[in-house]
Amino acid sequence: MPSSDPTPTDDKTRIELYQHLVIEYEKLDEQIDALLMRNNGHTEGMPDADYRAYRELAERRDEVHNQIQALENKLLDDEK
């Protein structure tokens, strides 16, 4: 039965994926910051469309963060 873990097995590919994920995380974070700054730095009173965009960006950023952490754990486990 094939493994359901989509993480690449070689270190070079894992590091490239890690770098890609970090860049994606930073871009999402910048988009969230820009959206917050357009709305006085917080979500209170934010128009509905902006709030939906904020939540979607934040959820995607959280997903990417989780992928980064999982990949870090794999990389660190391989060093043992």
Residue frames as a rotation matrix with the C-alpha (Angstrom) as fourth column:
MET 1
0.589 0.808 0.000 0.00
0.808 -0.589 0.000 0.00
0.000 0.000 -1.000 0.00
PRO 2
-0.151 -0.690 0.708 1.56
0.612 -0.627 -0.481 3.36
0.776 0.361 0.517 -0.99
SER 3
-0.530 -0.145 -0.836 2.34
0.804 -0.401 -0.440 5.94
-0.271 -0.905 0.328 1.66
SER 4
0.510 0.786 0.348 -0.02
0.839 -0.544 -0.003 8.93
0.187 0.294 -0.937 1.88
ASP 5
0.361 -0.486 -0.796 2.85
0.378 -0.704 0.601 11.24
-0.853 -0.517 -0.071 2.88
PRO 6
0.904 0.062 0.424 3.44
0.425 -0.251 -0.870 13.65
0.052 0.966 -0.253 -0.05
THR 7
0.686 -0.699 -0.202 6.78
-0.457 -0.630 0.628 14.87
-0.567 -0.339 -0.751 1.36
PRO 8
0.642 -0.539 -0.544 9.68
-0.485 0.264 -0.834 14.35
0.593 0.800 -0.092 -1.05
THR 9
0.952 -0.252 -0.174 12.25
0.305 0.741 0.598 11.83
-0.022 -0.622 0.782 0.12
ASP 10
0.092 -0.987 0.135 15.51
0.919 0.032 -0.392 13.44
0.383 0.160 0.910 -0.98
ASP 11
-0.022 -0.169 -0.985 16.99
0.805 -0.588 0.083 16.33
-0.593 -0.791 0.149 1.00
LYS 12
-0.931 -0.365 -0.005 17.58
0.285 -0.736 0.613 18.63
-0.228 0.570 0.790 -1.99
THR 13
-0.497 0.826 0.268 13.93
0.345 -0.095 0.934 18.44
0.796 0.556 -0.237 -3.03
ARG 14
0.258 0.573 -0.778 12.78
0.945 0.019 0.327 18.86
0.203 -0.819 -0.537 0.57
ILE 15
-0.388 -0.488 -0.782 14.91
0.647 -0.748 0.145 21.98
-0.656 -0.450 0.606 0.99
GLU 16
-0.964 0.087 0.251 13.62
0.159 -0.568 0.808 23.43
0.213 0.819 0.534 -2.29
LEU 17
-0.076 0.993 -0.095 10.05
0.602 0.122 0.789 22.76
0.795 0.002 -0.607 -1.14
TYR 18
0.111 0.035 -0.993 10.83
0.961 -0.257 0.098 24.35
-0.252 -0.966 -0.063 2.23
GLN 19
-0.806 -0.483 -0.343 12.19
0.374 -0.864 0.337 27.47
-0.459 0.143 0.877 0.53
HIS 20
-0.726 0.614 0.311 9.12
0.208 -0.236 0.949 27.68
0.656 0.753 0.044 -1.71
LEU 21
0.173 0.834 -0.524 6.80
0.822 0.171 0.543 27.36
0.542 -0.525 -0.656 1.29
VAL 22
-0.218 -0.322 -0.921 8.64
0.819 -0.574 0.006 30.06
-0.531 -0.753 0.388 3.24
ILE 23
-0.991 -0.134 0.020 8.33
0.119 -0.788 0.604 32.46
-0.066 0.601 0.796 0.29
GLU 24
-0.375 0.924 0.068 4.63
0.363 0.079 0.928 31.63
0.853 0.373 -0.365 -0.05
TYR 25
0.150 0.384 -0.911 4.13
0.986 0.013 0.168 32.20
0.077 -0.923 -0.377 3.69
GLU 26
-0.592 -0.474 -0.652 5.87
0.554 -0.827 0.098 35.58
-0.585 -0.303 0.752 3.52
LYS 27
-0.915 0.310 0.258 3.76
0.070 -0.507 0.859 36.67
0.397 0.804 0.442 0.54
LEU 28
-0.010 0.959 -0.282 0.55
0.628 0.225 0.745 35.70
0.779 -0.170 -0.604 2.32
ASP 29
0.003 -0.070 -0.998 1.70
0.962 -0.273 0.022 37.50
-0.274 -0.959 0.067 5.45
GLU 30
-0.909 -0.364 -0.204 2.42
0.281 -0.895 0.345 40.66
-0.308 0.256 0.916 3.43
GLN 31
-0.604 0.760 0.238 -1.04
0.171 -0.168 0.971 40.50
0.778 0.628 -0.028 1.85
ILE 32
0.222 0.665 -0.713 -2.63
0.879 0.180 0.442 40.14
0.423 -0.724 -0.544 5.28
ASP 33
-0.369 -0.449 -0.814 -0.59
0.773 -0.635 0.000 43.06
-0.517 -0.629 0.581 6.63
ALA 34
-0.985 0.000 0.172 -1.60
0.113 -0.751 0.650 45.26
0.129 0.660 0.740 3.68
LEU 35
-0.214 0.976 -0.027 -5.26
0.401 0.113 0.909 44.38
0.891 0.184 -0.416 4.16
LEU 36
0.209 0.244 -0.947 -5.08
0.978 -0.037 0.206 45.15
0.015 -0.969 -0.246 7.87
MET 37
-0.682 -0.546 -0.486 -3.31
0.564 -0.816 0.125 48.45
-0.465 -0.189 0.865 7.26
ARG 38
-0.799 0.474 0.369 -6.06
0.104 -0.496 0.862 49.50
0.592 0.728 0.347 4.84
ASN 39
0.284 0.947 -0.147 -8.47
0.239 0.079 0.968 48.91
0.929 -0.310 -0.204 7.71
ASN 40
0.436 -0.148 0.887 -6.69
-0.673 -0.708 0.213 50.76
0.597 -0.690 -0.409 10.51
GLY 41
-0.509 -0.858 0.074 -4.66
-0.718 0.375 -0.587 47.74
0.475 -0.352 -0.806 11.60
HIS 42
-0.796 0.258 0.547 -7.50
-0.264 0.665 -0.699 45.51
-0.544 -0.701 -0.461 12.77
THR 43
-0.874 0.474 0.107 -10.52
0.391 0.555 0.734 43.52
0.289 0.683 -0.671 11.62
GLU 44
-0.287 0.804 -0.521 -13.11
0.723 -0.175 -0.668 45.34
-0.629 -0.568 -0.531 13.68
GLY 45
0.297 0.531 -0.794 -15.31
-0.123 -0.803 -0.583 47.35
-0.947 0.271 -0.173 11.36
MET 46
-0.782 -0.615 -0.106 -13.67
-0.233 0.129 0.964 45.79
-0.579 0.778 -0.244 8.29
PRO 47
-0.019 0.790 -0.613 -16.02
-0.992 -0.093 -0.089 45.58
-0.128 0.606 0.785 5.28
ASP 48
0.613 0.384 0.691 -17.40
-0.407 0.903 -0.140 42.08
-0.677 -0.195 0.710 4.72
ALA 49
0.951 -0.269 -0.151 -15.47
-0.033 0.395 -0.918 41.53
0.306 0.878 0.367 1.48
ASP 50
0.111 -0.957 0.266 -12.19
-0.692 -0.267 -0.670 42.53
0.713 -0.110 -0.692 3.14
TYR 51
0.040 -0.062 0.997 -12.93
-0.928 0.367 0.060 40.35
-0.370 -0.928 -0.042 6.14
ARG 52
0.903 0.295 0.314 -13.64
-0.156 0.903 -0.399 37.32
-0.401 0.311 0.862 3.92
ALA 53
0.680 -0.721 -0.130 -10.38
-0.150 0.036 -0.988 37.96
0.717 0.692 -0.084 2.04
TYR 54
-0.027 -0.675 0.737 -8.56
-0.938 -0.238 -0.253 38.33
0.346 -0.698 -0.626 5.36
ARG 55
0.374 0.248 0.894 -9.93
-0.681 0.728 0.083 35.01
-0.630 -0.640 0.441 6.65
GLU 56
1.000 -0.010 0.021 -9.08
0.022 0.698 -0.716 33.19
-0.008 0.716 0.698 3.41
LEU 57
0.382 -0.920 0.087 -5.53
-0.388 -0.244 -0.889 34.55
0.839 0.306 -0.450 3.44
ALA 58
-0.047 -0.376 0.925 -5.11
-0.998 -0.015 -0.056 33.73
0.035 -0.926 -0.375 7.13
GLU 59
0.703 0.355 0.617 -6.38
-0.410 0.910 -0.057 30.17
-0.582 -0.213 0.785 6.64
ARG 60
0.902 -0.420 -0.102 -4.03
0.089 0.410 -0.908 29.63
0.423 0.809 0.407 3.70
ARG 61
0.122 -0.886 0.448 -1.13
-0.691 -0.400 -0.602 31.11
0.712 -0.236 -0.661 5.69
ASP 62
0.209 0.022 0.978 -1.92
-0.895 0.408 0.182 28.72
-0.395 -0.913 0.105 8.57
GLU 63
0.961 0.164 0.221 -1.96
-0.058 0.906 -0.419 25.77
-0.269 0.390 0.881 6.14
VAL 64
0.601 -0.799 -0.014 1.42
-0.082 -0.045 -0.996 26.78
0.795 0.600 -0.092 4.72
HIS 65
0.037 -0.568 0.823 2.79
-0.944 -0.289 -0.157 27.24
0.327 -0.771 -0.547 8.25
ASN 66
0.571 0.250 0.782 1.68
-0.572 0.804 0.161 23.72
-0.588 -0.540 0.602 9.14
GLN 67
0.967 -0.255 0.002 3.38
0.163 0.611 -0.774 22.37
0.196 0.749 0.633 6.01
ILE 68
0.289 -0.899 0.329 6.57
-0.503 -0.435 -0.747 24.21
0.815 0.050 -0.578 6.94
GLN 69
0.109 -0.215 0.970 6.53
-0.983 0.121 0.138 22.75
-0.147 -0.969 -0.199 10.45
ALA 70
0.844 0.242 0.478 5.91
-0.202 0.970 -0.134 19.22
-0.496 0.017 0.868 9.17
LEU 71
0.811 -0.585 -0.013 8.74
0.136 0.209 -0.968 19.55
0.570 0.783 0.249 6.68
GLU 72
0.133 -0.758 0.638 11.07
-0.819 -0.446 -0.360 20.95
0.558 -0.475 -0.681 9.37
ASN 73
0.404 0.085 0.911 10.27
-0.754 0.595 0.279 17.93
-0.518 -0.799 0.305 11.53
LYS 74
0.982 -0.051 0.181 11.06
0.144 0.822 -0.551 15.56
-0.120 0.567 0.815 8.64
LEU 75
0.535 -0.829 0.160 14.35
-0.158 -0.284 -0.946 17.33
0.830 0.481 -0.284 7.93
LEU 76
0.040 -0.512 0.858 15.34
-0.968 -0.233 -0.094 17.29
0.248 -0.827 -0.504 11.60
ASP 77
0.681 0.264 0.683 14.32
-0.485 0.861 0.151 13.65
-0.548 -0.434 0.715 12.03
ASP 78
0.941 -0.336 -0.048 16.53
0.152 0.542 -0.827 12.70
0.304 0.770 0.561 9.08
GLU 79
0.267 -0.889 0.372 19.53
-0.606 -0.455 -0.653 14.28
0.749 -0.051 -0.660 10.78
LYS 80
0.427 -0.046 0.903 19.28
-0.859 0.293 0.421 11.85
-0.284 -0.955 0.086 13.72
